[in-house]
Amino acid sequence: MNFADRLKQLPSASHLAALHLLGTDGQVLATIENKPGQTGSLVVYAALAALYGGRITPAAASLGLEWYAEHVADARAFPGKHPNIDRLLAWAEGGDAYGVAQQVAASALAAG
C-alpha cells in the first residue's frame, strides 16, 4: 500500500497542533507540526504513539517505516531529505523508546 492510501486509513490528527518527540531524558528532540509538508508525518507518528502507549519503540519505528512505504527508499538514497523517516530508520535499529507529547490545537480546545 502506498503512503497516500495508508494515510487515509490512519486516524485523523486534525486536533493536534504538533507532536514533540522526547529523548530518553525527556528533552524535546524534534517537533512535528500540523502544517503542509509535515501533516503526513504528524498522522504517522500520532498513530504509532497511540498504538504503542505514547512511545515510539523500535517495533513502532519499524511499523512506521512500513507505513511510509515508497518514501523510505528515497530517504535511504538521500539522507537528510526526509528527517522524520531518517529518525525512524535510526530508532528501528536501536533499543530505546522515545516519548511523544501532544500539543492540542487551540481550535480543538475551543470546540471541546
C-alpha positions in Angstrom: 0.0 0.0 0.0 1.4 3.4 -0.9 1.8 6.2 1.6 -1.2 8.3 0.5 -3.5 5.3 0.8 -2.1 4.4 4.2 -2.7 7.9 5.5 -6.4 7.6 4.6 -6.6 4.5 6.9 -4.9 6.2 9.9 -6.8 8.3 12.5 -7.1 12.0 11.8 -4.7 14.2 13.7 -6.5 17.4 12.9 -7.0 18.1 16.6 -3.2 18.4 17.0 -1.1 21.5 16.5 2.2 19.5 16.9 3.9 16.4 18.4 7.0 16.8 20.5 9.3 13.8 20.3 11.1 13.3 23.6 14.5 11.7 24.2 15.1 9.2 26.9 16.0 12.1 29.2 12.6 13.7 28.5 14.0 16.6 26.5 12.4 17.6 23.2 14.4 16.1 20.3 12.2 17.2 17.5 8.8 18.7 16.8 6.4 17.7 14.0 3.9 20.5 13.3 0.5 20.2 11.7 1.4 22.2 8.6 1.9 21.5 4.9 4.8 19.2 4.4 4.6 17.7 7.9 1.0 16.7 8.2 1.5 13.2 6.9 4.3 12.6 9.4 2.2 14.0 12.2 -0.5 11.5 11.4 2.0 8.6 11.2 3.8 9.5 14.5 0.4 10.1 16.3 -0.9 6.8 15.2 2.3 5.0 16.2 2.2 6.7 19.6 -1.5 5.6 20.1 -0.7 2.0 19.2 2.5 1.8 21.4 1.4 3.5 24.6 2.6 7.1 23.9 6.1 6.0 22.9 8.0 5.2 19.7 9.7 1.9 20.3 11.9 0.1 17.8 8.9 -2.0 16.8 6.8 1.2 16.4 9.6 2.7 14.3 9.6 -0.4 12.1 5.9 -0.3 11.6 6.2 3.4 10.7 8.7 2.6 8.0 6.2 0.2 6.5 3.6 3.0 6.5 5.9 5.5 4.8 6.1 2.9 2.0 7.7 4.3 -1.2 9.3 7.2 0.7 11.7 5.0 2.6 13.8 4.2 -0.4 14.1 7.9 -1.2 15.1 8.6 2.4 17.8 5.9 2.3 19.1 7.2 -1.1 19.1 10.9 0.1 19.8 11.1 3.9 18.5 14.3 5.4 15.8 14.8 2.8 13.2 13.1 5.0 14.2 13.7 8.6 11.1 12.1 10.1 11.8 8.9 8.2 15.6 9.1 8.9 14.6 9.2 12.6 12.5 6.1 12.3 15.3 4.3 10.4 17.7 5.0 13.4 15.1 4.2 16.1 14.2 0.9 14.4 17.8 -0.2 14.8 18.1 0.9 18.4 16.9 -0.3 21.7 15.4 2.8 23.2 11.8 4.1 23.3 11.1 7.7 22.8 8.2 9.7 24.3 5.6 11.6 22.3 3.9 14.6 23.8 0.8 16.0 22.0 0.2 19.7 21.6 -3.5 20.1 21.0 -4.7 22.7 18.5 -6.4 25.8 20.0 -9.4 25.1 17.7 -9.8 21.7 19.2 -9.7 23.1 22.8 -12.3 25.7 21.9 -14.6 23.1 20.3 -14.3 20.8 23.4 
